[in-house]
Amino acid sequence: MAKGKKMGMPGNMNNMLKQVQKMQKQMQQTQAEVEEKELEVTAGGGAITVKVNGKRELLDIQIKPEVVDPDDVEMLQDLIVAAVNEALREADEMVGKEMSKVTGGMNIPGLF
């Protein structure tokens, strides 16, 4: 063994580990930032408005009084379901876009 050489990982492996640790830290920061963001989505031409955050939590539902028809509760339910599902889909899309900025577009299963 040559004098002065350390036992351990080769330099390129060490650099790769540093890069992974840096990416992990960036992903944690991005995740925390994204979880605080809020999205507002409407359905039924603005009859229903829902607000969700990046944690996929429903924060608020606004229903215009004119859509509340006791003879057609099903339509109101459908509008609420549509608005919530669209808001959650948009939240997932937002999280995915923000995280791909950190990962450089690599799809890393289980991270987000």
Buried (B, 14 or more C-beta within 10 A) or exposed (E): EEEEEEEEEEEEEEEEEEEEEEBEEBBEEBBEEBBEBEBBBBBBEEBBBBBBBBEEEEEEEEBEEEBEEEEEEEEBEBBBEBBBEBBBEBBEEBBEEBBBEBBEEEEEEEEB
